[in-house]
């Protein structure tokens, strides 16, 4: 009789352990971005820019192309006819005086499927800000903000990444996932 009780108990514990191990593979671990997710990227202009014409490009990049984008001169990028800008896999948001101060690329935009097929893991938010700017690498350049798409970067139920474009630079409003 004792062996009949032990077998179901042991089998149940094995199944429970297997479930815990497999579900542990889906949880976020510190320092790991996780698989890329799709988000609505909502870009809002700060009040100081609402009467200005501002272009914002959302550029999907892969891990292999990210270093060249991090170091690309933003002054050159915004020069008319720049080949890197022309060839960029992007969604362009065009803000103008008297129009909406908030534009977005929705989670259902067909561009997400193209990016997913290419292995895009980051979206660059690039803004053509008025005034003289000094080109700097990565997020140090006020005209560039790099968004990681990893599901473990953002809180678990995040579907919208909010970004604000200010005269002084681009700010990500959506908070990151707390560490731990």
C-alpha positions as CSV (number, residue, x, y, z in Angstrom):
1,X,0.0,0.0,0.0
2,X,2.8,2.4,0.9
3,X,4.4,2.0,-2.6
4,X,1.1,3.0,-4.3
5,X,1.2,6.3,-2.4
6,X,4.8,6.9,-3.1
7,X,4.6,6.5,-6.9
8,X,1.9,9.1,-7.5
9,X,3.6,11.5,-5.0
10,X,7.0,11.1,-6.7
11,X,5.4,11.5,-10.2
12,X,3.5,14.6,-9.0
13,X,6.7,16.1,-7.6
14,X,8.6,15.3,-10.9
15,X,5.9,17.0,-12.9
16,X,5.8,20.0,-10.6
17,X,9.6,20.3,-10.8
18,X,9.5,20.1,-14.6
19,X,6.9,22.9,-14.7
20,X,9.0,25.1,-12.4
21,X,12.2,24.4,-14.4
22,X,10.5,25.1,-17.8
23,X,8.7,28.2,-16.5
24,X,12.0,29.4,-15.1
25,X,13.3,29.6,-18.7
26,X,10.6,32.2,-19.4
27,X,11.3,34.4,-16.5
28,X,13.6,37.4,-16.7
29,X,17.1,37.2,-15.3
30,X,19.2,40.2,-14.3
31,X,21.4,41.5,-17.1
32,X,19.4,39.5,-19.8
33,X,17.3,41.5,-22.2
34,X,15.1,38.5,-23.2
35,X,13.6,38.0,-26.6
36,X,12.6,41.1,-28.6
37,X,9.0,42.3,-28.1
38,X,6.7,44.5,-30.2
39,X,5.5,47.8,-28.8
40,X,3.6,50.8,-29.8
41,X,6.2,53.6,-29.9
42,X,4.5,56.8,-29.0
43,X,6.5,60.0,-29.6
44,X,5.4,63.3,-28.2
45,X,6.9,66.7,-28.7
46,X,7.6,68.9,-25.7
47,X,5.8,72.3,-25.5
48,X,9.0,74.1,-26.6
49,X,8.8,72.3,-30.0
50,X,5.1,72.4,-30.7
51,X,5.4,75.3,-33.1
52,X,8.4,73.8,-35.0
53,X,8.7,71.3,-37.8
54,X,10.5,68.2,-36.4
55,X,11.3,64.9,-38.1
56,X,11.7,61.8,-36.1
57,X,12.9,58.5,-37.5
58,X,12.3,55.2,-35.8
59,X,15.0,52.9,-37.2
60,X,15.0,49.1,-36.6
61,X,18.5,47.7,-36.1
62,X,20.0,44.3,-35.6
63,X,22.8,43.5,-33.1
64,X,25.3,43.4,-36.0
65,X,24.4,46.8,-37.3
66,X,24.0,48.5,-33.9
67,X,27.6,49.6,-33.4
68,X,27.7,51.5,-36.7
69,X,24.4,53.2,-35.8
70,X,25.7,54.1,-32.3
71,X,28.7,55.9,-33.8
72,X,27.1,57.5,-36.8
73,X,27.3,61.3,-37.0
74,X,23.8,62.6,-36.4
75,X,24.7,65.9,-38.1
76,X,25.5,63.9,-41.2
77,X,22.4,61.7,-40.9
78,X,20.1,64.7,-41.0
79,X,21.9,66.2,-44.0
80,X,19.7,66.1,-47.1
81,X,20.7,63.1,-49.3
82,X,22.5,61.2,-46.6
83,X,22.8,57.6,-47.9
84,X,22.6,56.0,-44.4
85,X,19.3,57.8,-43.8
86,X,18.0,56.9,-47.2
87,X,18.9,53.2,-46.7
88,X,17.6,53.0,-43.1
89,X,14.8,50.5,-42.4
90,X,12.7,53.2,-40.7
91,X,9.3,54.7,-40.0
92,X,9.3,58.4,-40.3
93,X,7.2,60.6,-38.1
94,X,6.8,64.2,-39.3
95,X,5.7,66.8,-36.8
96,X,4.6,70.2,-38.0
97,X,3.0,73.4,-36.6
98,X,-0.7,73.1,-36.1
99,X,-0.7,69.3,-36.3
100,X,-0.8,66.7,-33.5
101,X,2.1,66.9,-31.1
102,X,1.9,63.1,-30.6
103,X,2.5,60.5,-33.3
104,X,3.1,56.8,-33.0
105,X,4.1,53.6,-34.7
106,X,1.5,51.1,-33.5
107,X,2.1,47.6,-32.3
108,X,0.1,46.4,-35.4
109,X,2.3,48.3,-37.9
110,X,3.5,46.0,-40.7
111,X,7.0,47.2,-40.1
112,X,7.2,45.1,-37.0
113,X,6.9,41.9,-39.0
114,X,9.6,43.0,-41.4
115,X,11.9,43.9,-38.4
116,X,11.1,40.6,-36.7
117,X,12.1,38.7,-39.9
118,X,15.4,40.6,-40.0
119,X,16.2,40.0,-36.3
120,X,15.8,43.6,-35.1
121,X,16.5,43.9,-31.4
122,X,16.7,47.7,-31.0
123,X,14.8,50.7,-32.3
124,X,16.7,54.0,-32.6
125,X,14.7,57.2,-32.0
126,X,16.4,59.8,-34.1
127,X,15.2,63.4,-34.0
128,X,16.2,66.3,-36.2
129,X,16.4,68.9,-33.5
130,X,16.7,72.6,-34.3
131,X,20.0,74.4,-33.4
132,X,23.6,73.4,-33.5
133,X,24.4,70.0,-32.0
134,X,27.7,68.3,-31.4
135,X,27.8,64.7,-32.7
136,X,28.5,62.1,-29.9
137,X,28.3,58.3,-29.8
138,X,25.2,56.4,-28.7
139,X,22.7,58.0,-26.3
140,X,25.2,60.8,-25.5
141,X,24.0,62.5,-28.7
142,X,20.8,64.5,-27.8
143,X,19.3,63.5,-31.2
144,X,19.6,59.7,-30.7
145,X,18.0,57.4,-28.1
146,X,18.5,53.6,-28.4
147,X,15.6,51.5,-27.3
148,X,16.2,47.8,-26.5
149,X,13.2,45.7,-27.5
150,X,13.9,42.8,-25.0
151,X,10.9,41.8,-23.1
152,X,12.9,41.8,-19.9
153,X,13.9,45.4,-20.2
154,X,10.4,46.7,-19.7
155,X,7.8,45.8,-17.1
156,X,5.9,42.6,-18.0
157,X,2.7,44.2,-19.2
158,X,4.3,47.1,-21.2
159,X,2.7,47.6,-24.7
160,X,3.6,51.2,-25.2
161,X,7.0,52.8,-25.1
162,X,6.5,56.6,-24.5
163,X,9.2,58.9,-25.7
164,X,9.3,62.7,-25.5
165,X,11.3,64.9,-27.9
166,X,12.5,68.1,-26.2
167,X,14.8,70.9,-27.5
168,X,17.5,69.4,-25.2
169,X,17.1,65.9,-26.5
170,X,15.1,62.7,-26.5
171,X,13.7,61.3,-23.2
172,X,12.3,57.8,-22.7
173,X,9.3,58.2,-20.4
174,X,8.4,54.6,-20.0
175,X,10.2,53.3,-16.9
176,X,12.5,50.3,-17.1
177,X,11.8,47.0,-15.3
178,X,13.0,47.3,-11.7
179,X,16.2,45.2,-11.1
180,X,15.7,41.9,-9.4
